[in-house]
Amino acid sequence: DAFEDILIFKVENGPDFFVTVSGDYLKSCFGSTVEYLCNIPYPVRFANPSKEPPKVLSLPKEMWRIVDYVFKNGMDTPGLFITTGNAQEIERIRECLDCGSEFSKFSIHSMAEALIRFTESLADPIFPSQLCAQYSEGMNLTTWCM
């Protein structure tokens, strides 16, 4: 996909400057909405907006894949979600998610950080702010989530 736009810089007491910006980009699950990701049963790079099926998933497949990997390979790892992952591995994990490729053997810390980055990048929060306002410290989180 490609984009093209014109930026207009207005300078006080001076002329306006017009800058053309264009480029190519690759679709990514990072920065998408949860709703969009749940509505496409295949990787985002192969999504065709004009032929989207009705909602088929209750949670984004990308999130499921990362959580499944962490659950199977590193739940007992010290420093999980605290230790920083490898930046190159995180980029490869992102590419696997966007293209639907199988995960190779990644560091569990890289996978955990990829999950954090994925959730941070979502266009909408996983838990809407009005729902979070109903939670107060000391409440049983498991009960609250039901």
GROMACS elastic network, one bead per residue, 0.5 to 0.9 nm:
[ bonds ]
;  ai    aj funct       b0    kb
    1    23     6  0.86601   500
    1    24     6  0.57243   500
    1    25     6  0.56335   500
    1    26     6  0.64966   500
    1    27     6  0.78025   500
    2    22     6  0.73639   500
    2    23     6  0.56393   500
    2    25     6  0.59638   500
    2    26     6  0.86093   500
    3    21     6  0.80608   500
    3    22     6  0.54315   500
    3    23     6  0.55777   500
    3    24     6  0.63349   500
    3    25     6  0.77423   500
    4    20     6  0.72880   500
    4    21     6  0.56519   500
    4    23     6  0.66639   500
    4    24     6  0.89637   500
    5    19     6  0.84421   500
    5    20     6  0.59163   500
    5    21     6  0.52909   500
    5    22     6  0.63329   500
    6    18     6  0.64825   500
    6    19     6  0.55439   500
    6    21     6  0.59138   500
    6    22     6  0.85492   500
    7    17     6  0.80718   500
    7    18     6  0.57303   500
    7    19     6  0.51089   500
    7    20     6  0.63335   500
    7    21     6  0.72441   500
    8    16     6  0.66511   500
    8    17     6  0.56873   500
    8    19     6  0.64812   500
    8    20     6  0.88936   500
    9    15     6  0.87488   500
    9    16     6  0.56082   500
    9    17     6  0.50058   500
    9    18     6  0.64336   500
    9    19     6  0.79590   500
   10    13     6  0.89257   500
   10    14     6  0.76379   500
   10    15     6  0.69399   500
   10    17     6  0.65664   500
   10    18     6  0.89186   500
   11    14     6  0.50605   500
   11    15     6  0.61215   500
   11    16     6  0.59692   500
   11    17     6  0.78684   500
   12    15     6  0.79741   500
   12    16     6  0.88190   500
   26    45     6  0.70501   500
   27    30     6  0.86337   500
   27    44     6  0.62464   500
   27    45     6  0.53861   500
   27    46     6  0.86914   500
   27    47     6  0.87439   500
   27    98     6  0.74494   500
   28    31     6  0.71206   500
   28    32     6  0.72747   500
   28    43     6  0.87422   500
   28    44     6  0.60621   500
   28    45     6  0.67086   500
   28    94     6  0.81322   500
   28    95     6  0.82717   500
   28    97     6  0.82473   500
   28    98     6  0.54296   500
   28    99     6  0.87125   500
   29    32     6  0.53541   500
   29    33     6  0.82521   500
   29    37     6  0.71095   500
   29    43     6  0.80653   500
   29    44     6  0.60885   500
   29    45     6  0.85039   500
   29    62     6  0.75920   500
   29    94     6  0.82247   500
   29    97     6  0.72650   500
   29    98     6  0.59260   500
   29   118     6  0.79937   500
   29   121     6  0.89162   500
   29   122     6  0.82041   500
   30    33     6  0.86859   500
   30    94     6  0.79396   500
   30    98     6  0.83978   500
   30   117     6  0.81338   500
   30   118     6  0.56879   500
   30   119     6  0.81985   500
   30   120     6  0.87090   500
   30   121     6  0.55527   500
   30   122     6  0.62221   500
   30   123     6  0.84838   500
   31   118     6  0.78161   500
   31   119     6  0.88665   500
   31   120     6  0.84445   500
   31   123     6  0.52531   500
   31   124     6  0.87089   500
   32    35     6  0.84456   500
   32    36     6  0.67693   500
   32    37     6  0.69826   500
   32   121     6  0.76471   500
   32   122     6  0.54259   500
   32   123     6  0.54244   500
   32   124     6  0.81237   500
   33    36     6  0.52575   500
   33    37     6  0.63909   500
   33    38     6  0.86806   500
   33   122     6  0.56683   500
   33   124     6  0.58069   500
   33   125     6  0.85871   500
   34    37     6  0.51877   500
   34    38     6  0.61136   500
   34    39     6  0.86182   500
   34    59     6  0.74368   500
   34    60     6  0.63676   500
   34   122     6  0.69911   500
   34   123     6  0.77507   500
   34   124     6  0.70624   500
   34   125     6  0.83736   500
   34   126     6  0.73559   500
   35    38     6  0.51644   500
   35    39     6  0.62189   500
   35    55     6  0.83659   500
   35    59     6  0.85030   500
   35    60     6  0.80967   500
   36    39     6  0.51379   500
   36    40     6  0.66775   500
   36    55     6  0.88873   500
   36    60     6  0.85365   500
   37    40     6  0.56285   500
   37    41     6  0.79017   500
   37    42     6  0.89054   500
   37    43     6  0.86576   500
   37    44     6  0.76777   500
   37    57     6  0.84326   500
   37    59     6  0.79149   500
   37    60     6  0.52271   500
   37    61     6  0.73673   500
   37    62     6  0.80722   500
   38    41     6  0.71435   500
   38    55     6  0.64071   500
   38    56     6  0.65905   500
   38    58     6  0.62534   500
   38    59     6  0.57246   500
   38    61     6  0.71891   500
   39    52     6  0.70836   500
   39    53     6  0.67748   500
   39    54     6  0.63680   500
   39    56     6  0.58800   500
   39    57     6  0.65678   500
   39    58     6  0.88802   500
   39    60     6  0.84401   500
   40    43     6  0.74744   500
   40    44     6  0.75302   500
   40    47     6  0.69651   500
   40    48     6  0.89453   500
   40    52     6  0.65143   500
   40    53     6  0.69552   500
   40    54     6  0.83761   500
   40    55     6  0.74655   500
   40    56     6  0.73684   500
   40    57     6  0.80129   500
   40    60     6  0.87649   500
   41    44     6  0.89213   500
   41    47     6  0.88390   500
   41    53     6  0.83186   500
   41    55     6  0.87439   500
   41    56     6  0.68461   500
   41    57     6  0.72949   500
   41    60     6  0.88938   500
   41    61     6  0.76708   500
   42    45     6  0.84925   500
   42    46     6  0.68877   500
   42    47     6  0.69456   500
   42    61     6  0.84270   500
   42    99     6  0.86734   500
   42   100     6  0.73452   500
   43    46     6  0.57306   500
   43    47     6  0.66726   500
   43    61     6  0.85839   500
   43    62     6  0.83968   500
   43    97     6  0.69304   500
   43    98     6  0.54951   500
   43    99     6  0.54014   500
   43   100     6  0.52422   500
   43   101     6  0.89751   500
   44    48     6  0.85931   500
   44    97     6  0.83473   500
   44    98     6  0.55810   500
   44    99     6  0.69763   500
   44   100     6  0.84201   500
   45    48     6  0.88011   500
   45    98     6  0.58064   500
   45    99     6  0.57897   500
   45   100     6  0.85885   500
   46    98     6  0.86698   500
   46    99     6  0.75222   500
   47    50     6  0.89759   500
   47    51     6  0.83823   500
   47    52     6  0.77666   500
   48    51     6  0.56086   500
   48    52     6  0.65182   500
   49    52     6  0.55540   500
   52    55     6  0.87026   500
   53    56     6  0.75708   500
   55    58     6  0.80676   500
   57    60     6  0.67904   500
   57    61     6  0.76112   500
   58    61     6  0.88694   500
   59    62     6  0.85516   500
   59    63     6  0.72755   500
   59    64     6  0.71795   500
   60    63     6  0.53885   500
   60    64     6  0.64367   500
   60    65     6  0.88205   500
   61    65     6  0.60939   500
   61    66     6  0.87194   500
   61    97     6  0.87294   500
   62    65     6  0.51877   500
   62    66     6  0.64424   500
   62    67     6  0.86992   500
   62    97     6  0.58540   500
   62    98     6  0.82490   500
   62   100     6  0.87438   500
   62   118     6  0.87443   500
   63    66     6  0.53185   500
   63    67     6  0.60985   500
   63    68     6  0.83816   500
   63   115     6  0.70922   500
   63   118     6  0.78771   500
   63   119     6  0.82901   500
   64    67     6  0.52338   500
   64    68     6  0.58629   500
   64    69     6  0.84949   500
   65    68     6  0.51615   500
   65    69     6  0.61979   500
   65    70     6  0.87383   500
   65    97     6  0.81584   500
   66    69     6  0.51249   500
   66    70     6  0.62554   500
   66    71     6  0.85477   500
   66    93     6  0.89218   500
   66    97     6  0.87882   500
   66   111     6  0.66309   500
   66   112     6  0.77188   500
   66   114     6  0.78735   500
   66   115     6  0.63510   500
   67    70     6  0.51133   500
   67    71     6  0.59652   500
   67    72     6  0.85125   500
   67   111     6  0.86542   500
   67   112     6  0.82619   500
   67   115     6  0.75586   500
   68    71     6  0.50497   500
   68    72     6  0.60667   500
   68    73     6  0.84283   500
   69    72     6  0.52709   500
   69    73     6  0.58918   500
   69    74     6  0.78813   500
   69   103     6  0.86344   500
   69   108     6  0.82080   500
   69   111     6  0.77097   500
   70    73     6  0.52599   500
   70    74     6  0.52169   500
   70    75     6  0.63323   500
   70   108     6  0.64820   500
   70   109     6  0.89147   500
   70   111     6  0.68889   500
   70   112     6  0.68357   500
   71    74     6  0.60358   500
   71    75     6  0.54335   500
   72    75     6  0.71941   500
   73    76     6  0.84650   500
   73    77     6  0.86232   500
   73   108     6  0.69765   500
   74    77     6  0.51123   500
   74    78     6  0.87919   500
   74    80     6  0.77419   500
   74   108     6  0.59608   500
   74   109     6  0.85948   500
   75    78     6  0.85951   500
   75    80     6  0.76137   500
   76    80     6  0.80720   500
   77    80     6  0.56886   500
   77   108     6  0.79271   500
   77   109     6  0.86724   500
   78    82     6  0.87523   500
   78    83     6  0.85770   500
   79    82     6  0.50045   500
   79    83     6  0.53416   500
   79   109     6  0.81774   500
   80    83     6  0.61949   500
   80    84     6  0.89349   500
   80   108     6  0.76467   500
   80   109     6  0.62052   500
   80   112     6  0.68548   500
   80   113     6  0.89123   500
   81    84     6  0.76560   500
   81   109     6  0.67290   500
   81   112     6  0.54903   500
   81   113     6  0.63864   500
   81   115     6  0.89539   500
   81   116     6  0.78845   500
   82   109     6  0.80534   500
   82   112     6  0.86614   500
   82   113     6  0.83888   500
   83   109     6  0.61324   500
   83   110     6  0.86908   500
   83   112     6  0.88360   500
   83   113     6  0.82848   500
   84    87     6  0.87761   500
   84   109     6  0.61746   500
   84   110     6  0.69109   500
   84   112     6  0.86148   500
   84   113     6  0.66478   500
   85    88     6  0.88672   500
   85    89     6  0.76058   500
   85    90     6  0.71088   500
   85   107     6  0.71908   500
   85   108     6  0.78215   500
   85   111     6  0.72518   500
   85   112     6  0.75338   500
   85   113     6  0.58489   500
   85   114     6  0.80444   500
   86    89     6  0.53159   500
   86    90     6  0.62286   500
   86    91     6  0.88197   500
   86   107     6  0.77484   500
   86   109     6  0.77415   500
   86   110     6  0.54848   500
   86   113     6  0.87723   500
   87    90     6  0.50821   500
   87    91     6  0.63461   500
   87    92     6  0.87931   500
   87   110     6  0.75405   500
   88    91     6  0.51738   500
   88    92     6  0.63946   500
   88    93     6  0.87185   500
   88   110     6  0.89632   500
   89    93     6  0.61053   500
   89    94     6  0.85590   500
   89   106     6  0.66991   500
   89   107     6  0.77444   500
   89   110     6  0.63044   500
   89   111     6  0.82113   500
   90    94     6  0.61554   500
   90    95     6  0.86236   500
   90   106     6  0.86844   500
   90   110     6  0.56562   500
   90   111     6  0.68906   500
   90   113     6  0.74761   500
   90   114     6  0.57279   500
   91    94     6  0.50578   500
   91    95     6  0.62671   500
   91    96     6  0.87103   500
   91   114     6  0.84851   500
   92    96     6  0.61912   500
   92    97     6  0.86698   500
   92   103     6  0.86977   500
   93    96     6  0.50328   500
   93    97     6  0.62822   500
   93    98     6  0.86926   500
   93   103     6  0.69604   500
   93   104     6  0.86693   500
   93   106     6  0.80714   500
   93   110     6  0.83065   500
   93   111     6  0.72782   500
   93   114     6  0.71563   500
   94    97     6  0.51193   500
   94    98     6  0.62023   500
   94    99     6  0.86332   500
   94   114     6  0.73794   500
   94   118     6  0.85968   500
   95    98     6  0.50858   500
   95    99     6  0.60472   500
   95   100     6  0.81087   500
   95   101     6  0.77989   500
   96    99     6  0.53068   500
   96   100     6  0.54203   500
   96   102     6  0.64197   500
   96   103     6  0.64404   500
   97   100     6  0.52540   500
   97   101     6  0.67651   500
   97   102     6  0.84783   500
   97   103     6  0.85665   500
   98   101     6  0.80331   500
  100   103     6  0.89613   500
  101   104     6  0.89872   500
  103   106     6  0.73707   500
  105   108     6  0.88373   500
  106   109     6  0.83350   500
  106   110     6  0.67512   500
  106   111     6  0.68218   500
  107   110     6  0.51873   500
  107   111     6  0.64589   500
  107   112     6  0.87292   500
  108   111     6  0.50399   500
  108   112     6  0.61100   500
  108   113     6  0.85668   500
  109   112     6  0.50242   500
  109   113     6  0.60972   500
  109   114     6  0.84612   500
  110   113     6  0.51319   500
  110   114     6  0.60549   500
  110   115     6  0.86869   500
  111   115     6  0.63276   500
  111   116     6  0.87789   500
  112   115     6  0.51415   500
  112   116     6  0.64551   500
  112   117     6  0.87665   500
  113   117     6  0.61134   500
  113   118     6  0.84168   500
  114   117     6  0.50492   500
  114   118     6  0.59151   500
  114   119     6  0.85920   500
  115   118     6  0.50066   500
  115   119     6  0.62101   500
  115   120     6  0.85204   500
  116   119     6  0.53479   500
  116   120     6  0.61257   500
  116   121     6  0.85959   500
  117   120     6  0.50352   500
  117   121     6  0.60346   500
  117   122     6  0.87848   500
  118   121     6  0.52183   500
  118   122     6  0.64955   500
  119   122     6  0.54723   500
  119   125     6  0.76976   500
  119   126     6  0.74869   500
  120   123     6  0.84796   500
  120   125     6  0.79083   500
  121   124     6  0.84933   500
  121   125     6  0.88825   500
  122   125     6  0.64505   500
  122   126     6  0.79025   500
  124   127     6  0.84679   500
  124   128     6  0.77590   500
  125   128     6  0.57988   500
  125   129     6  0.77030   500
  127   130     6  0.83819   500
  127   131     6  0.65004   500
  127   132     6  0.65236   500
  128   131     6  0.53423   500
  128   132     6  0.64369   500
  128   133     6  0.88450   500
  129   133     6  0.61629   500
  129   134     6  0.89250   500
  130   133     6  0.51674   500
  130   134     6  0.69629   500
  131   134     6  0.54548   500
  131   135     6  0.72741   500
  132   135     6  0.53332   500
  132   136     6  0.83230   500
  133   136     6  0.75467   500
  134   144     6  0.89883   500
  135   138     6  0.88726   500
  135   139     6  0.69888   500
  135   141     6  0.83207   500
  135   144     6  0.73271   500
  136   139     6  0.59618   500
  137   140     6  0.85454   500
  138   141     6  0.84146   500
  139   142     6  0.87989   500
  139   143     6  0.80370   500
  139   144     6  0.71691   500
  140   143     6  0.54129   500
  140   144     6  0.61512   500
  140   145     6  0.87328   500
  141   145     6  0.61134   500
  141   146     6  0.87969   500
  142   145     6  0.53054   500
  142   146     6  0.66563   500
  143   146     6  0.53691   500
